[in-house]
Amino acid sequence: MNKEKPAKTVSEFINLMHEKIATISTPSEIKNIWFRGEGSNKIRTPLVPKSFRKRGGSLNDNLTKETIYEDVINIEGNLKASFFREAEMFLNKKGINNNNWNKYFLMQHYGMQTRLLDWTESALIALYFSISGSHFKEDDSVVWLLSPHNYNKSVLGQLSNGTVQTGSIYFPQQATKIELIDEKGKLNLDELFRMYLNLDFEHSYKSYEKEFYPLAIYPYLLDERMRSQKSCFTIFGNEVNGILDFKDNHKYLTKIIIEKNSKTKIRKELELLGISERDVFPDLSGISKSIEDKYSF
């Protein structure tokens, strides 16, 4: 097999992006591509959210779907309770609707472990994240591309036994338990996503026996950082390597390799294009870092 050609400049990245997009969507869907930058193409847990990375990131004899499920429920419950209690003042000050979805999104965005995986609707912001970290300077980095509508359509179709044919991206509405199947026999998406939010899959025998693969979800853009980063998420159920393990994932998912020795050059090109620390983190720390980068301190 021929080794995949890595991108060495922003223009090469953009050309490869168009080629890759054509493999996972039709022309009418090009605007609906999500991107995720990761600092290394060699990490053991690609496309795995922090909650599962903290537990080893892969199943084995001692780390089964059942043990991960029970472990995450217990630890996440404690994390949520503590964060939700202390976030009240922030929510009130910012005028953010105080509901469990918004608080879970904020947990993710400010660094706590959750089952959310960050994506962005901006290819250049994803490219920036893939090269900006200092942990993997010796490795090629990677930008993942996901067709979220096509992916959701397939996962929802599988979960509903074919009764759901849409791939719409969900905006969370409520987190109060209701019937999963309505009086017309249709799957209620509000309840399905509440189950994902709370790891509450009792509607389907033992929760770890049925495969609940990740689903693409839009958050409300709760602060300037989320807006600047054009944030979107996949929320994981009980499948640790959910996106990569999902059937035929090549139809919805692909990636671009970023050449390790070209990261500094690409970063300077991104700065000329208006993508720097201050644009991704629009606060004083981001501005300070951007100024230091500009003058090579």
Secondary structure as GFF3:
##gff-version 3
##sequence-region A 1 297
A	DSSP	alpha_helix	10	24	.	.	.	ID=ss1
A	DSSP	three_ten_helix	27	32	.	.	.	ID=ss2
A	DSSP	beta_strand	34	38	.	.	.	ID=ss3
A	DSSP	alpha_helix	50	53	.	.	.	ID=ss4
A	DSSP	alpha_helix	65	86	.	.	.	ID=ss5
A	DSSP	alpha_helix	88	94	.	.	.	ID=ss6
A	DSSP	alpha_helix	100	109	.	.	.	ID=ss7
A	DSSP	beta_strand	116	120	.	.	.	ID=ss8
A	DSSP	alpha_helix	123	132	.	.	.	ID=ss9
A	DSSP	beta_strand	141	146	.	.	.	ID=ss10
A	DSSP	alpha_helix	148	159	.	.	.	ID=ss11
A	DSSP	alpha_helix	189	198	.	.	.	ID=ss12
A	DSSP	beta_strand	215	217	.	.	.	ID=ss13
A	DSSP	alpha_helix	224	228	.	.	.	ID=ss14
A	DSSP	beta_strand	231	235	.	.	.	ID=ss15
A	DSSP	alpha_helix	242	245	.	.	.	ID=ss16
A	DSSP	three_ten_helix	249	251	.	.	.	ID=ss17
A	DSSP	beta_strand	253	258	.	.	.	ID=ss18
A	DSSP	three_ten_helix	260	262	.	.	.	ID=ss19
A	DSSP	alpha_helix	263	272	.	.	.	ID=ss20
A	DSSP	alpha_helix	277	280	.	.	.	ID=ss21
A	DSSP	alpha_helix	284	294	.	.	.	ID=ss22
###
